[in-house]
Amino acid sequence: MSQLSDQVGRVVGGRYRLIAPLGAGSSAQVFLADDVTLQRKVAVKMLQPALATDQHFLERFRAEAQTVASVNHPNVVVVHDSGVDDVPYLVTEYLAGGSLRGMLAAGHRLTPSQALVVGLEACRGLAHAHGRGLVHRDLKPANLCFGDDGRLRIADFGLARALAESGTTDHGGSHLVGTMRYAAPEQARGERTGPKADVYALGLVLIEAVTGRVPFAGGDPLAALQARTHGDLEVPDALGPLRPAIERAGRLDPDERADAEELGIALLAASERLTAPAPLPLVGALTEAEGATESADERTQIAPAPAAASEDPAAGLRGRKARKARKARKAAEAEAVTVVDAPEGDPGTARRRRWPVVLAVLLAVAITAGGLILAQQLRTPTAEVPELAGRQIDDAELIADQNDWIIDEKKTRQDGTEPGEIVSTTPPPGDRLAEGGTLVVLVSEGNTLTDRPAEIVGRPLEEVALELDAAGLGHEVAEEVHHEEVPAGHVIGTVGEVETSLPRGSVVPLSVSLGPAPRTVPELPAGAGFGVARDALAGVQLEVAREDVFSETVPAGQVVALDPPPGATLDRGDTVVVQVSKGPDRVAVPDLRGMTLDEAEAALRNADLVLGQDCCASRGTVVGSDPGAGTQVRRGTSVNIFLAR
């Protein structure tokens, strides 16, 4: 994989901008990132590039990621997203407190009281996951992470199994599964791994947290791992009152080993003999990333056991449940009455032993009355309220169902939100809410309301658009239609019913006028006179102009033609010229008698007639014409004249 610093600034999956490296192991690199969609910090784990082409791994990776994402428990890391962007990646909540590995690498060692707190929270997370068929298979200090509040979350559930079933191997040729340093004996023997392997690993982690050393570790890793398969785990005296509980977690035979619930009961029983714990020495995730990485031993991997097709990771918890619960109760009862002798003259010891006395009494009653069930009844379980702002109400209802919360949905409006989007919750994110508690969810109905302009009809579109914009509303021209009263470019109204109060940002659909509809020049009946033409044109709101013309074919008084002709399209109020026939165009032959030839020709020309032939004399005066004087003839007709000498 590339250098960590080379990845900073990259946007993974189109929404996760890598800010800073948090660490690297043999199978993945982890980065602090910004979720640019929801504006929150997340952790992005980017796996080996070779896995992107392993279809079998990708299928298993998606399945495991979906399963883990459905787990909702205060002590299990929340999985937000997963996918492939050049490399497979997993997006989880960002835990700023760092990991237990960071504490140990910084030189811190936990007191037994602090180790008890870590162990209890880890047991709760494991018990919840084991009850849903999930086995971690790679529990180690690097996977025990803390928020700013010091609460522990278990990371990387499901990842070891997905890697185990891929074809990817490490440098030694073994499949990337669990970490050798914290492997249970059955893992070392290559047998099927169940929930009890996680409990064994937790016992090793708690020993290391207090002493700084892991049993069976050091020297040849394989030899140390082999030694783990020959006997029960030996717990150092430094663990004090925690020793009996961890010894039962470290039994060689998984059938004789405590499960996560039983280990939690035993740890609670030991609390009566411990002082109140100091706050955990959190180092911070970014500080841890600057100087700490997994040790070579912690990176050493072991090969997986072949998984049966019908493997049930929770098998063994059911058939032997009653017998194991009885053993846990007896052991816890014995621990509850054991007292660690205090040096004489130390009055503070008695006071320190009184810290968990009430818890121990309740625990003893719970153990005798039925174990963990009654203990859980005495203390109502709580869960942390997640960040729900920006998510949909369906998400809150799902989380409420998982935590047995009651949803009280209240409505509001807030600019920049979508209907159904959660604005805030009470209690707020990060607070804890008990089972049966009420989670008040403020849900948006959208942006705040604003009044749209009331008077828009008949006004120019530009003016209406400006007023809508000033009110925080948009507009669209949803339709353009002809209107007899509203001028072109002016608003007719809204399209459909639009409320007078609208959410800001709403778009108002407008109907805009194209002006009056176009008019068609009508056809006239045959023989129509001017009056008929005038009335027909007035009926479609067209103006009329009369023009009288001669016509050889149309009788006088009848319409000869319309200009523009029938069928033409005009705007309302345009003018149509109506041509009315004056009948044929005739002129009278003038009286040419007594005129000279030149005078007669001029007279005919003035009457739009043409001089024809002259007869009988070349010079003299006109004595007659053909046609004769006064005869009506067509313009341009030739008139013959007769001259006398």
WONOR-V726778 format. One record per backbone hydrogen bond with DSSP energy under -1.0 kcal/mol. NH is the residue of the N-H (numbers start at 1). CO is the residue of the C=O. If there is no record, write none. Layout:
nh:NH co:CO
nh:NH co:CO
This chain:
nh:7 co:4
nh:9 co:18
nh:10 co:7
nh:12 co:16
nh:15 co:12
nh:16 co:12
nh:17 co:34
nh:18 co:10
nh:19 co:32
nh:20 co:32
nh:22 co:30
nh:23 co:30
nh:25 co:28
nh:29 co:46
nh:30 co:23
nh:31 co:44
nh:32 co:20
nh:33 co:42
nh:34 co:17
nh:35 co:40
nh:36 co:15
nh:36 co:34
nh:39 co:35
nh:42 co:33
nh:43 co:92
nh:44 co:31
nh:45 co:90
nh:46 co:29
nh:47 co:88
nh:48 co:27
nh:51 co:48
nh:52 co:49
nh:53 co:50
nh:54 co:51
nh:55 co:53
nh:58 co:54
nh:59 co:55
nh:60 co:56
nh:61 co:57
nh:62 co:58
nh:63 co:59
nh:64 co:60
nh:65 co:61
nh:66 co:62
nh:67 co:63
nh:68 co:64
nh:69 co:65
nh:71 co:68
nh:76 co:73
nh:77 co:154
nh:80 co:91
nh:81 co:91
nh:83 co:89
nh:85 co:87
nh:87 co:85
nh:89 co:83
nh:90 co:45
nh:91 co:81
nh:92 co:43
nh:93 co:78
nh:97 co:146
nh:98 co:95
nh:100 co:141
nh:100 co:144
nh:101 co:141
nh:103 co:99
nh:104 co:100
nh:105 co:101
nh:106 co:102
nh:107 co:104
nh:108 co:103
nh:110 co:209
nh:115 co:111
nh:116 co:112
nh:117 co:113
nh:118 co:114
nh:119 co:115
nh:120 co:116
nh:121 co:117
nh:122 co:118
nh:123 co:119
nh:124 co:120
nh:125 co:121
nh:126 co:122
nh:127 co:123
nh:128 co:124
nh:129 co:125
nh:130 co:126
nh:131 co:127
nh:132 co:129
nh:133 co:130
nh:134 co:129
nh:143 co:140
nh:144 co:141
nh:145 co:153
nh:146 co:98
nh:147 co:151
nh:150 co:147
nh:153 co:145
nh:154 co:75
nh:155 co:143
nh:159 co:156
nh:162 co:158
nh:163 co:159
nh:164 co:160
nh:165 co:161
nh:166 co:163
nh:170 co:174
nh:173 co:170
nh:177 co:175
nh:180 co:300
nh:182 co:179
nh:183 co:180
nh:188 co:184
nh:189 co:185
nh:190 co:187
nh:191 co:186
nh:195 co:313
nh:197 co:194
nh:199 co:195
nh:200 co:196
nh:201 co:197
nh:202 co:198
nh:203 co:199
nh:204 co:200
nh:205 co:201
nh:206 co:202
nh:207 co:203
nh:208 co:204
nh:209 co:205
nh:210 co:206
nh:211 co:207
nh:212 co:208
nh:217 co:214
nh:224 co:220
nh:225 co:221
nh:226 co:222
nh:227 co:223
nh:228 co:224
nh:229 co:226
nh:230 co:227
nh:233 co:250
nh:239 co:236
nh:240 co:237
nh:242 co:239
nh:243 co:240
nh:246 co:242
nh:247 co:243
nh:248 co:244
nh:249 co:245
nh:250 co:246
nh:256 co:253
nh:258 co:248
nh:263 co:259
nh:264 co:260
nh:265 co:261
nh:266 co:262
nh:267 co:263
nh:268 co:264
nh:269 co:265
nh:270 co:266
nh:273 co:270
nh:274 co:271
nh:282 co:280
nh:284 co:97
nh:285 co:96
nh:288 co:284
nh:289 co:285
nh:290 co:286
nh:292 co:288
nh:299 co:295
nh:302 co:178
nh:311 co:308
nh:315 co:312
nh:317 co:314
nh:321 co:318
nh:324 co:320
nh:325 co:321
nh:326 co:322
nh:327 co:323
nh:328 co:324
nh:329 co:325
nh:330 co:326
nh:331 co:327
nh:332 co:328
nh:333 co:329
nh:334 co:330
nh:335 co:331
nh:336 co:332
nh:337 co:333
nh:346 co:343
nh:349 co:346
nh:352 co:348
nh:353 co:349
nh:355 co:352
nh:357 co:354
nh:360 co:356
nh:361 co:357
nh:362 co:358
nh:363 co:359
nh:364 co:360
nh:365 co:361
nh:366 co:362
nh:367 co:363
nh:368 co:364
nh:369 co:365
nh:371 co:366
nh:375 co:371
nh:376 co:372
nh:377 co:373
nh:378 co:374
nh:379 co:375
nh:383 co:433
nh:385 co:431
nh:390 co:422
nh:391 co:388
nh:393 co:420
nh:395 co:392
nh:396 co:392
nh:397 co:393
nh:398 co:394
nh:399 co:395
nh:400 co:396
nh:401 co:397
nh:402 co:398
nh:403 co:399
nh:405 co:400
nh:406 co:437
nh:408 co:439
nh:410 co:441
nh:412 co:443
nh:414 co:446
nh:417 co:414
nh:420 co:444
nh:421 co:418
nh:422 co:391
nh:423 co:442
nh:426 co:440
nh:430 co:385
nh:431 co:428
nh:433 co:383
nh:435 co:381
nh:436 co:404
nh:437 co:434
nh:439 co:406
nh:440 co:426
nh:441 co:408
nh:442 co:424
nh:443 co:410
nh:444 co:421
nh:445 co:412
nh:450 co:502
nh:452 co:500
nh:456 co:454
nh:458 co:491
nh:459 co:456
nh:461 co:489
nh:464 co:460
nh:465 co:461
nh:466 co:462
nh:467 co:463
nh:468 co:464
nh:469 co:465
nh:470 co:466
nh:471 co:467
nh:472 co:469
nh:473 co:468
nh:474 co:506
nh:476 co:508
nh:478 co:476
nh:478 co:510
nh:479 co:510
nh:481 co:512
nh:483 co:515
nh:489 co:513
nh:490 co:487
nh:491 co:459
nh:492 co:511
nh:493 co:511
nh:495 co:509
nh:502 co:450
nh:504 co:448
nh:505 co:472
nh:506 co:503
nh:508 co:474
nh:510 co:476
nh:511 co:493
nh:512 co:479
nh:513 co:490
nh:514 co:481
nh:519 co:570
nh:521 co:568
nh:528 co:525
nh:533 co:529
nh:534 co:530
nh:535 co:531
nh:536 co:532
nh:537 co:533
nh:538 co:534
nh:539 co:535
nh:541 co:538
nh:542 co:537
nh:543 co:574
nh:545 co:576
nh:547 co:578
nh:549 co:580
nh:551 co:583
nh:557 co:581
nh:558 co:555
nh:559 co:528
nh:560 co:579
nh:561 co:579
nh:563 co:577
nh:567 co:521
nh:568 co:565
nh:570 co:519
nh:573 co:541
nh:574 co:571
nh:576 co:543
nh:577 co:563
nh:578 co:545
nh:579 co:561
nh:580 co:547
nh:581 co:558
nh:582 co:549
nh:587 co:633
nh:589 co:631
nh:594 co:622
nh:595 co:592
nh:600 co:596
nh:601 co:597
nh:602 co:598
nh:603 co:599
nh:604 co:600
nh:605 co:601
nh:606 co:602
nh:607 co:603
nh:608 co:605
nh:609 co:604
nh:610 co:637
nh:612 co:639
nh:615 co:641
nh:622 co:595
nh:623 co:642
nh:624 co:642
nh:626 co:640
nh:630 co:589
nh:631 co:628
nh:633 co:587
nh:636 co:608
nh:637 co:634
nh:639 co:610
nh:640 co:626
nh:641 co:613
nh:642 co:624
nh:643 co:615
nh:644 co:621
